[in-house]
Amino acid sequence: MDGRSARFCRLVFAGHLWPILCLARIAVTLAGAMLYFIEQCLNGIQLGMLLFLLAAGLTLIFGIMDLVNLAHGSLYMIGAYFAATFAALTGSFIAGAVLALVATLLVGMAVEVIAIRRLYGRDHLDHVLGTFGLILFFNELVRLIWGPAGMTLPLPNQMLTAVQVLPGVYYPAYRIVIIATTLVVALLLYLLVMRTRIGMLIRAGASNREMVSALGINIKLLYTLVFGLGAALAGFAGLMQAPILTVQIGMGENILILAFVVIIIGGIGSIRGAFVASIIVGLIDTVGRAFIPDILRLFLSNNAASTLGPSLSSMMIYMLMAAILVFRPEGLFPAASK
């Protein structure tokens, strides 16, 4: 050992460098925690983007057609199955996604004409019962066509890499694609609803459908297009989620519950409210699941904290929804009154 090393050891054992070493260790720990926090925030935004795609179609259908559509999650599932099937047939993820969008749009329009149209003007309980029957129908239809086993949707090699979004923070390229694509879809949806003639008709139909019909607008065709658009958005969310999770029967049922929470928080019929509420819910769910178990481990056993943490994270979402219902029942960004 040379003289400098021996002097360093004497300083450490004498206690002069312990504060510096402790501060350095704390700095390294905080830096790692900050990077982990940023990564989980990105995961929360990515989940929020998927929730927005699902909630936007749901809030359009409910806000304009006054229809409680429990089968919206089934269209999410159908979009994922279509994407996996078409991608396997064409050998291209992009081609499979485009074909899946078109197919889900057509399925949604067919469902509106064949089944949903009979529910207009009825009580919401009839909507719940009728669309619940559609859930059972689609689950069995998928079982007959694709079988009970799940499917996978492989990604192109270009999307399997990680991209440096901040110094020291690497994030999967495909998740960045999800965020960017959904932002583009949100902008296009806003322009469609607020800046085009069909958007004007959609907003007018939401405010006074009888007057729109009296002016000679084919309200049935308008409803079919709106339902098809909502189905396409749900299918788009399903096909974007398919490479991350296994495509399987009933995959849209759990996320549909979060989508309903989103439109309650954001405001029924409000696209802007759905966007903001989706990000809030996604961040609460993801960041909570990442950090609450670690906090609970300070007081509870490892098993108890791992079990209780995700439950508390979910509870926070529903507590926020309950607070919104109490203090602002119309939601954060209510749509124009009918």
N, C-alpha and C positions, 0 to 999 in steps of 0.2 A: 504493500500500500504506500503510495507516494505521500508527500507532505500535505498537499491540498486535500486529498481524500481523508487523511487522518484528522486534519483540522475541521473538515465538514462534519465528520462523525462526532468529534468532541462538541461542536456547536449544537448538533441535534440532541445528543444525550444531556447536554447542559440545559436544554430547554429553550435556547434562543430561537430556534427555527420552527418549533412546534406550531406557533400561531400562523406562520407563513404557510406551512404544509397543510394545516387545517383549512385555511382560507382557499388555498389552491384546490383542495379536494372538494370544498363546497362549490367553488366556481365551476369545476368540471361537472359536478352533479347537477347544478342548476342549468348549465348549458345543455346537458343531455335531456333534462326534463323539458326544457323549452323546445328543443327540436322535436321531441315526442309529442308535445302539445300541439305544435304547428302541424305535424303529420295527422294527428287525430282531428284537428279542425278541418283539414282538407278532406279527410274521410267523411266528416259530418256534412260538408258542403256537397260532396259527391252524392251522399244519400239524400240530401235535400233536393238535389236536381232530379233524381229519379222520382221522389215523392211529388215534385211539382208536375212532372209529365203525367203522372197518374191523377193527381188532384185537379189539374187544369181541365182535363176532359170531364171529370166528375162534377166539378163546379159549373161548367158550361151546361151540362145536361140537367143538373138540378136547378140551376138558376134560371134557365130559359124555358125548360120543358116541365119544371116542377115535378120531376120524376126521381124517386129514390131508387137508384140502380145498384143493387147489391151484386149484380153480375159483372160489374166493371172489372173486378179482379180476374174474372174468367177471360176477358178480352186481353188482359195483361199476359195471362198464361198462354193463350192462343198465339199471341204475337211472338212469344219466346219459342214455341214449338214450330211455328212457321219459319222463323229465322234459322233454327237448327236444321230443319229439313231442307230449305232452299240453299243454305250454305253448303250442305253436303252434296246436293245435286249439282250446283254450279261450280263448286270448288272455290268460291269467292265469298268472303265475309260481307263485302260491300253489296254485291249483287243479292246475296241472301237477305240482307237487311232491307234493301229497297223493295224486293218482292214481298217480303213479310209485311211491310207497311201497307202496300197495295192490297194484299190479301186480307189483312185485318180490317182495313177500311171497308172492303166489300162485305166481309162477314158482319161488321157492325151495322151497315145499312140494311142488310138482309134481315138481321135480328129485329131492327126497328120496324120494318115493314110487316114481318110475319108475326111477331109477338108483342113488342113494346107498344105499338100503336093501339092495341086493345086496352091498354092501361090508362090512357089519357083521360083526365076528368074523373078518375076514381080516387078513392081514399088512399092515403099513403100506406095503410096496412095492406091494401091490395097490391101496391107496388112492391112492398117487401116480400110478400108471399110469391108473387109472380116472378120476380127476379131471383129469389132464392131457388125456385124451381129451375131457372136457367142455369144456376150454378151446378145443380145436380146433373142437368142435361149435358153441359159442357164437360164436366168431369168424366162422365161415362162415355161421351163421344171421343174424348182424347184417349181413354183407355182402350176403346175399340180400334181406333186408327193407329195410334203409336205404341200401344201396349202399356202395361203397368210400370215398366222400368223407365228410369229417367234418361234424358239425353244431355249431351254436352255440345257446346258451340265453341270450337277452337278459334283462337285469335290469330291474325297475321303476325309474322315474326316482328314486324316493325312496331307492333303494339305491346310486345312482351318485354320491352326494355324499361328502364327507369330514367327519368329526366330530372336534372337538377333545377328545382324551382327557386331555391334560396341557397346561399352558401351552407353546405353541409346537409341540406335537406333534399333527398331524392324521392321522387314520387312516381308510381307506375304510369307509363304513358297512356294506357287505356283509360285509367280513371280521369286523367286530364282531358282525354277526348270526350268522355261523358260530360264533364263540366262544361267544356267549350261548346259542344254540340247542343246541349240543353239551353245554354244561354242564347244561342242562335235561334233555336226553336221558340224560346220565350219572346224574343224580339219579333220574329215573324208572326207569332200568334197575336201579339199586341198590335202590330200593324194591320193584320187581317181584321181584328175586331174593331179597331178604332179608326182606321184610315181607308177602308174599302166599302163598296156598296153592300156587299154581302154582310160585312160586319155591321153596317148600319141597320140592315134588316134583322140581324141577330139581336142587336140591342133593342130594336123596336119591338121585336117579338117577345123579348123578356119583359118589356114595360107594359105592352098592351097588345096581346095576341089577337083579340077580337078586332081591333082597329086595323091591324096589319092585314088580317084576312079580308076585312071589308074593303080595303084599298086594292084588292085584286091580287095580292101576293099569295102564292101557293104555300100555305103554312105547313101542309103535310110534307112537301118537298123540303122546305126549310128545316123542319125537324129531322128529317132523314139525313140531311147533310150535316147537321149539328151532331147527331148521334154518331154518324160515321167518323166525323172529326174527333170526337171524344174517344171512339174505339181505336182510331189510328194513334192517338197520343198514348193510350194505355198499351197498345201493342209495341210502340216505340220504347216505352219504359221497360217492357218485358224483354225485348230483344237486346237492349243495352245491358240489362242485368244478367242475361243468360250466360255470358262467358265467365261471370263471377261466381254464380251459384248453379247448381244442377237444375236443369229444366225438368220439372216434375209436376204431377197432378196436384192441384190445390195450392200451387206456389203463390197465387195472387190473393189468397184469402187473408193472410196475416198483414201484408202490406196495405190491403184495402182499409183495414181498421185505422192505420196511421193516416191514410189519405182522407178519411172522414174527419179525423181530428184536425188535419190541416185546414180543411175548408171551413170548419167551425171557428178555428182561431183566426183565419184570414178574413172570413166573411163570405157567405154563400153567394156565388155568382161573380166574385171578384177575382180576376186573373192576377192582379197585383197583390191582393191579399194571399192568394194561393202561393205565389212566389216567395213572399217574405216569410209566411208561416212555414213553408217547407224547409227553408234554410234554418229557421229557429228550431223546429222539431228535429231536423237532422243533426244539428250541433248538440242539442241537449242529449239525444239518444247516444250518439257516438262518444262524445267527450265524457258523458256520465259513465258509460260502460267502461271506459278506459281508466278513469281516475277514482271513481267512488270506491271500487274494491280496495285499492291501495290505501285510501283514507281509512276505510273500515278495518283494515288489518292492524291499525294502531290500537284498536280496542277489542277486536274479535279474533277468533281463530282464522286460519287461512281458508278452510272449507266454508265457514259461515260467511266470511267476507265475499268469497267468490260467488256464493249463492245469492246473498242479499244485494250485492252491488247492482247487477243488471235489473233486479226487480225495482230497486229505488230509482234507477234511471228511467224506467218506464213510468213509474209513479209520478215523476216530475213532469212528464209530458201531460198526463191526465190532470195533474194539479193545475198546470197552466191553463188547460182547456176549461177546467171548472172556474178558475178565476176570471177568464174571459167571459164565460157565460153569466157570471154574477155581476161584473162591473161594466162589461161592454158586450151585451148579448148579440149585437149585430156583427161583431167581429172587428178586427183591427182596421180593415179597409172595406167597409160595407159597400155593396153595389148600389146603384141608383134604385130608389124605391119604386116599386111597381105602382 
